[in-house]
């Protein structure tokens, strides 16, 4: 399926509409006037069409001379699992390189397991920060008005995919359980494993207390240590555990 850069106002309107449908909200996460401003200011909007139907889109704007800031990449619900997200990011990468950028930055919901796997392992991005309640209250297909904590990730455009991290040793100890009464934080020497829940979107829609408990666990064991520069995210396991490493 072809992916094309978008500057025409009618095509930008299609991008606005498809982003609204993906996020399940009345207004698009990137309205038409902002899309037009992004392209006018030297940013990048792209879309993937199949049989004249837009099935994926991406939006990015320059952060500085080195870094392109990726605002959003979205794939329609009927098209997930076909590798379109990877295709859109690689198209964005190619455009960034042609425009003289060497890095792409964006934010990721740390509690979405598939997103973490895609960004950290398949692309090879690395975490550079944690922002609590980054967007304020968000009501869409993925958020139900609770805290909108985000990991900041940077993708050096010469990065290779990363190998999954190994698990812990027999001497590891559980230091905190999740709201499901299963281990959520495991420590083994200088390394800490932090579990990603199976389906945080479902929890947000059905059990706000449990989803808020997960957010608090992440603020305690990821946000605070990262802000104080005590730990860095060293990797991710295939089973969905972040690996946090204490800084020397």
C-alpha positions in Angstrom: 0.0 0.0 0.0 1.4 3.4 -0.9 2.2 6.0 1.8 2.2 9.6 0.6 3.1 12.9 2.1 0.1 15.1 2.6 -0.2 18.8 2.1 -3.4 19.3 0.1 -6.3 20.6 2.3 -8.8 18.0 1.2 -6.4 15.2 2.1 -5.5 16.9 5.3 -9.3 16.9 6.1 -9.3 13.1 5.5 -6.4 12.8 8.0 -8.3 14.8 10.6 -11.3 12.6 10.2 -9.5 9.3 10.3 -7.5 10.3 13.4 -10.9 11.2 15.1 -12.2 7.7 14.3 -9.1 6.0 15.6 -9.2 7.8 18.9 -13.0 7.5 19.2 -13.5 11.1 20.0 -15.7 13.8 18.5 -12.7 16.0 17.7 -9.5 14.9 16.1 -6.4 14.7 18.3 -4.8 16.9 15.6 -7.5 19.3 14.1 -7.4 20.4 10.5 -6.1 23.9 11.3 -3.1 22.4 13.2 -2.5 19.9 10.4 -2.3 22.8 8.0 0.0 24.8 10.3 2.3 21.8 10.7 2.8 21.4 6.9 3.2 25.1 6.5 5.9 25.3 9.2 8.0 22.6 7.7 6.5 19.6 9.5 5.3 16.3 8.1 1.9 14.7 7.5 1.6 11.3 5.8 -1.2 9.0 5.0 -1.6 5.4 3.7 -4.5 4.8 1.4 -6.0 1.4 0.3 -8.5 1.6 -2.6 -9.0 5.3 -2.0 -9.7 4.7 1.7 -7.3 6.3 4.3 -6.2 3.5 6.7 -3.3 5.1 8.6 -1.8 8.5 9.2 1.1 10.2 10.9 1.9 13.8 12.0 5.2 15.3 13.1 6.7 18.7 13.6 10.3 20.0 14.1 11.4 20.2 17.7 14.8 21.6 16.8 17.5 21.2 14.1 18.2 17.6 15.2 14.9 16.2 16.5 11.6 15.7 14.7 8.7 15.5 17.2 6.1 12.8 16.3 2.7 14.0 17.4 0.7 11.0 16.4 0.7 7.8 14.4 -2.6 6.0 14.0 -4.0 2.9 12.2 -7.7 2.3 11.8 -9.1 -0.5 13.9 -9.9 -2.8 10.9 -6.3 -2.6 9.7 -4.3 -3.4 12.8 -2.0 -6.4 12.8 -0.8 -5.7 9.2 2.4 -3.9 10.0 1.0 -0.5 9.0 2.3 1.2 12.2 5.8 0.0 11.3 5.4 1.2 7.7 4.3 4.6 8.9 7.2 5.0 11.3 9.7 3.9 8.7 8.2 6.4 6.2 8.4 9.1 8.9 12.0 8.1 9.5 12.9 8.3 5.8 11.4 11.8 5.6 13.2 12.9 8.7 16.5 11.7 7.3 15.9 13.5 4.0 15.1 16.7 5.9 18.3 16.5 7.9 17.0 15.2 11.3 18.9 12.5 13.2 16.3 11.8 15.9 12.6 11.4 16.4 10.9 12.0 19.8 7.4 11.2 21.0 5.4 10.1 24.0 4.1 6.6 24.8 1.5 5.4 27.3 3.8 3.2 29.5 0.8 1.0 30.5 0.0 -0.1 26.9 1.9 -3.4 26.4 1.8 -3.6 22.6 2.9 0.0 22.3 5.9 -0.6 24.6 6.9 -3.7 22.6 6.6 -1.9 19.3 8.5 1.3 20.3 11.3 -0.1 22.5 12.0 -3.5 20.8 10.8 -3.3 17.2 12.0 0.2 16.5 14.8 0.4 19.0 13.7 3.7 20.7 14.9 4.4 24.2 13.2 6.2 27.1 14.4 9.7 28.0 11.9 10.8 30.6 8.6 10.3 32.3 5.8 12.9 32.4 3.0 12.6 34.9 -0.5 13.6 33.6 1.0 14.9 30.4 -2.3 15.7 28.6 -4.5 16.2 31.7 -7.8 14.3 31.6 -8.3 12.5 28.3 -11.5 10.8 27.1 -11.1 8.7 24.0 -10.9 5.0 23.0 -7.8 4.4 25.1 -8.3 6.7 28.1 -11.3 7.2 30.4 -10.5 10.5 32.0 -7.8 9.2 34.5 -4.2 10.3 34.7 -2.4 10.6 31.3 1.2 9.7 32.3 3.6 9.3 29.4 7.1 8.0 28.8 9.2 10.2 26.5 11.1 8.2 24.0 13.8 9.1 21.5 14.5 7.2 18.4 18.0 7.8 17.0 17.6 7.2 13.3 20.6 4.9 13.1 19.1 2.6 15.8 18.6 -1.1 15.2 15.8 -3.2 16.7 16.6 -4.3 20.3 16.7 -7.8 21.7 14.2 -8.6 24.5 15.8 -8.4 28.0 16.2 -11.6 30.0 14.3 -12.3 33.2 15.4 -12.2 36.8 17.5 -14.7 38.7 16.4 -17.2 41.3 17.4 -14.7 44.1 15.0 -12.0 42.9 12.3 -10.8 45.3 8.9 -9.3 44.8 8.7 -5.9 46.4 5.2 -4.9 45.4 2.0 -6.6 44.1 -0.4 -5.2 41.5 -4.1 -4.7 42.1 -4.6 -8.2 40.7 -2.5 -9.6 43.7 0.3 -10.8 41.3 3.9 -9.6 41.4 4.2 -6.1 39.8 7.7 -5.1 40.9 10.6 -7.5 41.2 14.1 -6.6 42.3 17.3 -8.4 41.7 20.4 -6.5 42.7 20.7 -3.3 40.6 17.8 -4.3 38.3 14.1 -3.9 38.9 11.4 -5.5 36.7 8.1 -3.5 36.4 5.1 -5.4 35.0 2.8 -4.0 32.3 -0.8 -5.0 32.9 -2.4 -7.3 30.4 -5.1 -4.8 29.2 -5.0 -1.4 30.8 -7.6 0.0 28.3 -10.2 -2.6 29.7 -9.3 -1.7 33.3 -9.7 2.0 32.6 -13.2 1.3 31.2 -14.3 -1.1 33.9 -12.2 -0.7 37.1 -10.9 2.9 37.7 -9.5 1.9 41.1 -7.3 -0.8 39.6 -6.1 1.4 36.7 -5.3 4.2 39.1 -3.4 1.7 41.3 -1.2 0.8 38.3 -0.5 4.5 37.6 0.6 4.9 41.2 2.9 1.9 41.0 4.5 3.4 37.9 4.9 6.8 39.5 6.6 5.2 42.5 8.9 2.8 40.7 9.5 4.5 37.4 8.6 8.2 37.4 10.2 9.3 40.7 13.4 7.4 40.2 13.7 8.6 36.6 13.1 12.2 37.5 15.8 12.0 40.3 18.1 10.2 37.7 18.4 7.2 40.0 17.3 4.7 37.3 17.0 4.3 33.6 14.9 2.0 31.5 17.4 -0.6 30.3 15.0 -2.9 28.3 11.8 -4.8 28.0 11.1 -8.5 28.2 8.9 -10.5 25.8 6.5 -11.1 28.7 5.9 -7.4 29.2 8.2 -6.3 32.0 10.2 -3.1 31.9 13.8 -3.5 33.1 14.9 -0.6 35.3 18.6 -0.3 36.0 20.1 1.8 38.9 22.5 4.4 37.7 26.1 4.2 38.9 
